[in-house]
């Protein structure tokens, strides 16, 4: 075998940089898709919960639909077999954790105190999407 030349090393370095850029771009697309899909599902879910009032069977069905939507979007997100930069995944985790906190507080306060009162649920539906939209903005900015 012959020793690699300087041009071989430069070509290999350029290839590695090109591949890293492609991985970051693909991961960014996946993160944005996941966040957008979950934001829409969350807003519809909380609006539906508000409209359901004390109809617990409807709330259970809506919860199942939200769970199915989140699992489906997550399966698509992880099925691409692309590993992103740590910073991208850290931003994604932060957005997800804040969204879960907002969703938990909304349900914990809204279900016992404001069942069927859309004046509470409609703004909460929008607020639940805010952490995910902020995550999209941060991902697109990078």
N, C-alpha and C positions, 0 to 999 in steps of 0.2 A: 504494500500500500504506500501511496505517496503522501507526503506531508501536505496538509491544507495550506493554500496560499493566502495571502492577505485579501485577495478579491473573494475567495471562498468564504472567509470569515465575515467579510462585509456583506456578502449575499445572504449568509445564514442569519446574521443580525437583522438585516432588513426583513427577511421572511418572518422572523420571530416577532418583530414589531408589528408587522402587518397582521399576523394571526392574533396578537394580543388586542389590537384595535378592533378586529372583527368580533372577538369574544366579548369585549366591553359593549360594543354596539348591540349585539344580539341580546345580551343580558339586559341592557337598558330597555330594549323593546319589550322583553318579557316582563320586566318589573312594571313598566308603565301599563301594559295590558292587564296584569294581575290587579294592580291598584284601581284601574278604571272599572274593570268588571266587578270588583268587590264593592266599590263605591256605589255603583248603580244598584246592585243587589241589596246593599244595606239600606239605601234610601227607600226602595220599594218595600222592603221588609218592615221598616218602622212605620211607614205610611199605612201598610196593611194591618199592622198590629194596632195602630190607633183607630182604624176603622172597625176592627173586629170587636172592640170594647171588651166585654167580659165573656165573649164566646171562646172558651179555652180550646175547643177542638179546632177552630180556625187559627188560633195563635199557634197551636202545635203544628198544624199543617204548614203555616207560613215559616215556622222555625225549621221544619224539615226541608222546605224549598230553599231557604237561605243556606242551610248546611250543605245541601246538594250543590248549589251554585258555587259556594266557596271551595268545596272539595273538587269540583270539576275544574274550576279555574286554576286551582293549585296543582292538580294533576297535569294540566296543560303546561303550566309554568315549569314544573320540574321534569317533564317528559322530554324537554329539548336537550337534556344532557350537556348543558353549557354551564360552566362554572364562572361566575363573574368575580370581579374584584371584591375584596373584603369591604371596601367603602360602600359599594353598591348594595351589597347584602345587608350591611349595617343600617343603611338608610331605609331599606325595605322593612327590616325588623322593627325599627323605631316607629315607622308609620303604622305597621300592623298592631303593635302593642298599644299605641295611643288610640287607634280605632277600636280595639277590643275594650279598652277602658271606657271610652265614650259610650259604646254600645251597652256595656254592662251597667253603667250608671243610668243611662236612658231607660233601660228595662227595669232596673231596680227601683227607680223613682216612679217611672211612668205607669207600670202595671198596677201597683197597689193604689197610687194616688190619682191617676188621670186616665182611667180606662175609657175609651171611646170619645175622648175629648181631643178633637183634631187640632185645636188651637195650640195644644202642647206637642202633639206628635209630628205635625208637618215641619215646624222649625227644627225639631230634634232630628228628623230624617235628613235635613240639609246639613245640620251640624255633624252628624255621623259621617258624612262623606268628606268633611273638611280635612281631617288628618291624611286621608288617602290622596286627596287632591294636592295637598302640600307635598306629600311624597312624590307625586308626579312632577310637580314644579321643580323640586330639588333634583330629581333624576334627569329631567330634560335640561336643566341648567348646567349640569356637569358634563 
